[in-house]
Amino acid sequence: MPRSKISGITDKFRAVVDEPYEKLKQWKEVNKKKIVGCSPMHFPEELIHAAGMLPVVLQETDETITTGFSYIYPFFCGITRNLIDIGVKGQLGFLDGLIYSDLCVQNRTAASILRQNLPSIYVEFAQLPSSFTKEGVMEDTIKELDRIKANLEKLTGRKIDDKSLKQSILVYNKNRSLLRRLHDLHRADPKLLPYRDMQVIVQSSMLMPKEEHTQLLEELLSEMEGMKPTSVKGSRLFLSGHLCQSPKADILDLIEGVGGVIVDDDLYTGYRHYAVDVEVNGSPIQALAKRHLEKSLPVPTRTDLPIRWEKYLVDRVKASKAQGAVILVVKFCEPHLFYYPFIKEALAKACIPHIMVETEHEVVSLEGVRTRLQAFIEMLR
């Protein structure tokens, strides 16, 4: 049965996501290769891949934060507190390198704390531009990528030449194109996969060798593209928010359990992660810099973009034919919280109903959220 084959493939993705760091330790022991962790958003993993190492995007775990509170403010966002907590406990010690991007004050603090407490690991802070209109922004981006490239070469003892970098770009572009195919399939027929499975597939792409992930994706798409369309029953919803991490599965199950059907998103562990490819012609470093400076995908950790996030969201919600939007805001995420009033106003002006749900790392009662979501879905009917 096709459904059983699909479940079998998604179970392989889920096995990686459920225990990401244990699986990575096992992979390293078997393959004898270095692993470099990246904080979410913006850093071009192709540089690490071209150096013969495995790039992985750091993932939030469900572990209760304990020791980390001695190193970090309690009002920092959940993923920052969680990663510092597991870092100072030694659970990231299997990494050979760690690269943090300049997204917000919390990310900068995390990089500093982990550098101090993980002395055996190469910890890099990538200060890539967040302002896109200042003079010389392309040159500054290339300069920073060249600096990190040289440090990665020292870490791996291997030259990152244009040929290997172009090959890595092709590998990553292929994976992104397959994820976009999956996204389009799900948008057309959301019943093909539960949305939590979509999240698992994208998360696993951040943890697995791209070649292995691509092979599994091709098998999955082959099964899904041969299936008959199903009728969609429920209120069509657009899911937005969560700039750096995946939503808790309980929240996703709750949305779909009360009659919502998630038809599109702009999450980091969603469309935003694979929306744009890297150009394959010309200088590969320049191509990576150009993707970093891509202006079509606004996000509040960047400034002076020609397209504001609230306008982008209105256009995406309309294009997906969603009846409403669910905005997931991580508690203490300053960039998103500062931007939310503009989103709220723009959606209201466009007559798009929405609900804002604040999420937290710690386990909280979902009954209040369930009641609000049920009322929201009833309003859309």
Buried (B, 14 or more C-beta within 10 A) or exposed (E): EEEEBBEEBBEBBBEBBEEBBEBBBEBBEEEEEBBBBBBBBBBBBBBBBBBBBBBBBBBBBEEEBEEBEEBBEEEBBBBBBBBBBBBBBEBBEBBBBBBBBBBBEBBBBBBEBBBEBBEEBBBBBBBBBBEBEEEEBBEBBBEBBEEBBEEBBEBBEBEBEEEBBBBBBBBBBBBBBBBBBBBEBBBEBBBBBBBBBBBBBBBBBBBBBBEEBBEBBEBBBEBBEEBEEEEEEBBBBBBBBBBBBBBBBBBBBBBBEBBBBBBBBBBBBBBBBBBBBBBEEEBBBBBBBBBBBBEEBBBBBBEEBEEBBBBBBBEBBEEBEBBBBBBBBBBBBBBBBEBBEBBBEBBEEBEBBBBBBBBEBEEBEBEEBBEBBBEBBEEBE
